[in-house]
């Protein structure tokens, strides 16, 4: 059985200026899928908070349709995410709502998909080691892509496994968190979250994770911060 947890908090800059949190996250555990999604609205866009929330719902809706049909390639799911997000932000305008989008989904028939459009970090710790999705190192300046910007699903990075089994945990993080994690410490951070919070009641662990994010130790950090974790029961049993 898979479980999910996470939290999202405003960064110091947005608290100081009174702006809303432009990150958003969602988890859904159903009889058919286990999903976590994290989105970071682009700060330069006036309705980025709307865009990030819309992206979470668009992914959840798209995953529901994708999971119901076997042997549908991941690219079709990604196209559906774009279409459903465009419908949700049509009135406001896609350019004004641009957002990054990261998600992980596991289906009951064994499909596992990690997907990322834009900045942030997706990390899978599984039986075969770790798999990481992150922006390429050769980006120009602070440029990123996202919903409302990407012109082709080939701008997504994804990892797909058809028959995934075994103990596993997955971390999704916006760049307010990801940029401050040393590469060699990312797996340790994921392990800490599972060991520290997995056994707590859902509401209690959400408050505890949010408290940790507000007390983020990196000096002069400014960004909103969001993390989400998916893990299965085999993971917690393995750490006992």
Secondary structure, DSSP 8 states (H G I E B T S, - for coil): -EEEEEEEE--HHHHHHT----EEEEEEE-SSEEEEEEEEB-TTSTTHHHHHHHHHHHHHHHHHHHHTSTT--HHHHHHHHHHHHHHHTTTT-TGGG-B-EEEEEEETTS-EEEEEESSSEEEEEETTEEEEEE--TT--TT----BTT-SSGGG-EEEEESS--SS-EEEEE-HHHHTTS-GGGHHHHHHHHHHHHTTS-HHHHHHHHHHHHHT--STT--S-EEEEEEEEHHHHHHT-
